[in-house]
């Protein structure tokens, strides 16, 4: 199983911290945020990681290196000066991720979610394009993103939950996309409307580091 950690974003809402430090390297409990994710992925049995880079990407590469210190093999997808957004970044990295289903996790989340469930051979049904991890809606996102009905992700209906930024995907999800910058959410909504997205609700610890206040609260 391969995984991708999205680490190319500018982190505008975390300025001025991200003026000099890329968001995934901001410390939480004495360790860079991205390192928490990599340790969790390694604990689930993932060994090959792709990290995309853009804003201050050289710092990310210098800190992680080849990943051997964490028991991983890390390769990089460099997007240059302009990040390609979530969808475009994943599509660009597909040659590194290969033909089999792969995990993608946002580099700005902290969670106690065990990635083991996504590594199972039966985690993705034959006709499914994705499996998403959802969480209860946090205060800053009260309306949620998707509904969940019997293990199926629905673009409409309710109650709604928040996408955790953690998913298992097939490359076919991106096969109609042109190269360049584009978001992931419209692809997921379209696949969910076609009943091709599975899901699960994680009730444990989860936080996205979208503001300085949330970063400090998590660190406390």
C-alpha positions as CSV (number, residue, x, y, z in Angstrom):
1,X,0.0,0.0,0.0
2,X,1.3,3.5,-0.9
3,X,0.2,6.7,0.6
4,X,0.4,10.4,-0.3
5,X,0.6,13.3,2.2
6,X,-0.5,16.6,0.8
7,X,2.1,19.2,1.9
8,X,2.1,21.8,-0.9
9,X,-0.3,24.4,0.5
10,X,0.6,28.0,1.4
11,X,-1.2,28.0,4.7
12,X,-2.6,31.6,4.3
13,X,-4.7,31.4,7.5
14,X,-1.6,30.5,9.5
15,X,0.4,33.5,8.6
16,X,2.8,34.8,9.8
17,X,3.9,31.4,11.1
18,X,3.8,30.0,7.5
19,X,5.7,32.9,6.0
20,X,8.9,31.1,7.1
21,X,7.8,27.5,8.0
22,X,5.6,25.3,5.7
23,X,2.4,24.3,7.4
24,X,3.2,20.5,7.7
25,X,6.4,21.4,9.6
26,X,4.6,23.4,12.3
27,X,5.2,21.7,15.7
28,X,2.5,19.9,17.6
29,X,3.6,18.4,20.9
30,X,7.3,18.8,20.1
31,X,7.1,17.1,16.7
32,X,6.4,18.4,13.2
33,X,2.7,17.8,12.2
34,X,3.6,15.8,9.2
35,X,5.8,13.5,11.2
36,X,2.8,12.4,13.4
37,X,1.0,11.4,10.2
38,X,4.0,9.5,8.8
39,X,4.5,7.6,12.0
40,X,0.8,6.6,12.0
41,X,1.0,5.4,8.4
42,X,4.1,3.4,9.1
43,X,2.4,1.8,12.1
44,X,-0.4,0.6,9.7
45,X,2.1,-1.1,7.5
46,X,2.5,1.6,4.8
47,X,6.1,1.8,3.6
48,X,6.0,3.9,0.4
49,X,5.0,7.6,0.7
50,X,4.7,10.4,-1.8
51,X,4.8,14.0,-0.5
52,X,3.9,16.8,-2.8
53,X,5.8,20.1,-2.5
54,X,5.4,23.7,-3.4
55,X,5.5,26.5,-0.8
56,X,8.9,26.2,1.1
57,X,9.1,22.7,-0.2
58,X,12.8,22.5,0.2
59,X,12.3,22.7,4.0
60,X,10.0,19.7,3.9
61,X,12.4,17.7,1.7
62,X,15.3,18.6,4.0
63,X,13.5,17.6,7.2
64,X,12.1,14.2,5.9
65,X,14.9,13.2,3.5
66,X,14.4,9.7,2.1
67,X,12.2,8.6,5.0
68,X,14.5,5.8,6.1
69,X,14.7,7.3,9.6
70,X,11.0,6.6,10.0
71,X,11.1,3.2,8.3
72,X,9.7,4.6,5.1
73,X,10.6,5.3,1.5
74,X,9.6,8.9,0.6
75,X,9.4,10.2,-2.9
76,X,8.5,13.8,-3.8
77,X,6.1,15.3,-6.3
78,X,7.4,18.9,-6.8
79,X,4.6,21.2,-8.1
80,X,6.9,24.3,-8.5
81,X,6.0,27.8,-7.3
82,X,2.2,27.3,-7.7
83,X,0.5,24.5,-5.9
84,X,-2.0,22.5,-7.9
85,X,-4.7,22.2,-5.3
86,X,-5.8,18.9,-3.9
87,X,-7.1,17.2,-7.0
88,X,-4.4,18.5,-9.3
89,X,-1.7,17.6,-6.8
90,X,-2.9,14.0,-6.6
91,X,-3.3,13.7,-10.3
92,X,0.3,14.9,-10.9
93,X,1.6,12.3,-8.4
94,X,-0.2,9.3,-10.0
95,X,2.9,8.0,-11.8
96,X,4.6,7.7,-8.4
97,X,1.5,6.2,-6.7
98,X,1.0,3.4,-9.2
99,X,-2.1,1.5,-10.4
100,X,-3.3,0.1,-7.1
101,X,-5.6,2.0,-4.6
102,X,-3.6,4.4,-2.5
103,X,-4.2,6.5,0.7
104,X,-4.2,10.3,0.7
105,X,-4.1,12.4,3.8
106,X,-4.0,16.1,4.2
107,X,-0.8,17.3,5.8
108,X,-2.6,19.7,8.1
109,X,-4.6,17.2,10.2
110,X,-3.8,15.6,13.5
111,X,-5.7,12.5,14.5
112,X,-5.7,9.2,16.4
113,X,-7.3,7.4,13.4
114,X,-5.7,4.1,12.6
115,X,-4.9,3.8,8.9
116,X,-5.0,0.0,9.2
117,X,-8.6,-0.1,8.0
118,X,-7.7,1.6,4.8
119,X,-4.8,-0.9,4.2
120,X,-7.1,-4.0,4.1
121,X,-7.5,-5.7,0.8
122,X,-11.2,-5.4,1.1
123,X,-11.3,-1.8,2.1
124,X,-12.5,-0.7,-1.4
125,X,-15.2,-2.6,-3.3
126,X,-14.6,-3.4,-6.9
127,X,-16.9,-0.7,-8.3
128,X,-15.9,2.0,-5.8
129,X,-13.6,4.9,-6.7
130,X,-13.0,6.1,-3.1
131,X,-13.4,5.4,0.6
132,X,-13.6,8.5,2.8
133,X,-13.1,9.0,6.5
134,X,-15.6,11.4,7.9
135,X,-15.7,13.0,11.4
136,X,-18.4,14.8,13.5
137,X,-18.7,18.4,12.4
138,X,-16.3,20.7,14.3
139,X,-17.4,24.1,15.4
140,X,-15.7,25.9,12.5
141,X,-17.5,23.6,9.9
142,X,-21.0,23.0,11.3
143,X,-22.8,22.1,8.0
144,X,-20.5,19.2,7.1
145,X,-19.6,17.9,3.7
146,X,-21.3,14.5,3.1
147,X,-24.0,12.3,4.5
148,X,-23.3,8.7,5.4
149,X,-26.0,6.0,4.8
150,X,-25.1,2.3,5.5
151,X,-21.5,2.8,4.8
152,X,-22.1,4.7,1.6
153,X,-21.1,8.4,1.2
154,X,-24.0,10.6,-0.2
155,X,-23.6,14.0,-1.6
156,X,-27.1,14.9,-0.5
157,X,-29.2,14.1,2.5
158,X,-28.3,14.1,6.2
159,X,-27.2,14.1,8.8
160,X,-24.0,15.5,7.4
161,X,-20.4,14.9,8.5
162,X,-17.1,16.6,7.8
163,X,-14.6,15.0,5.4
164,X,-11.5,14.3,7.5
165,X,-9.0,14.8,4.7
166,X,-8.3,11.1,4.8
167,X,-9.3,8.8,2.0
168,X,-8.5,5.7,-0.1
169,X,-8.7,6.3,-3.9
170,X,-8.4,4.6,-7.2
171,X,-6.5,6.4,-10.0
172,X,-9.7,6.1,-12.2
173,X,-11.2,8.8,-10.1
174,X,-8.9,11.3,-12.0
175,X,-9.0,9.7,-15.4
176,X,-11.2,12.4,-17.0
177,X,-9.2,15.3,-15.5
178,X,-6.8,17.6,-17.4
179,X,-3.4,18.4,-15.9
180,X,-3.3,21.5,-13.8
181,X,-4.8,23.0,-10.6
182,X,-8.2,21.7,-9.6
183,X,-10.0,20.8,-6.3
184,X,-10.8,17.3,-5.2
185,X,-14.3,17.9,-3.8
186,X,-16.2,18.1,-7.1
187,X,-14.8,14.7,-8.1
188,X,-15.9,13.2,-4.8
189,X,-19.4,14.6,-5.0
190,X,-19.8,13.3,-8.5
191,X,-18.6,9.9,-7.6
192,X,-20.8,9.8,-4.5
193,X,-23.8,10.8,-6.6
194,X,-23.1,7.7,-8.7
195,X,-22.9,5.5,-5.6
196,X,-19.2,4.8,-6.0
197,X,-17.9,6.1,-2.7
198,X,-17.8,4.2,0.6
199,X,-17.2,5.8,3.9
200,X,-16.8,5.5,7.7
201,X,-17.3,7.8,10.6
202,X,-14.3,8.3,12.9
203,X,-15.5,9.3,16.4
204,X,-12.0,9.7,17.9
205,X,-9.6,12.6,18.0
206,X,-9.3,14.7,14.9
207,X,-8.3,18.3,14.2
208,X,-7.4,20.3,11.1
209,X,-4.8,23.0,11.7
210,X,-6.6,25.8,9.8
211,X,-5.8,28.7,12.1
212,X,-3.3,29.7,14.7
213,X,-5.9,29.4,17.4
214,X,-6.6,25.8,16.5
215,X,-2.9,25.0,16.3
216,X,-2.3,26.4,19.8
217,X,-5.4,24.6,21.2
218,X,-4.2,21.3,19.8
219,X,-0.7,21.8,21.2
220,X,-2.1,22.5,24.6
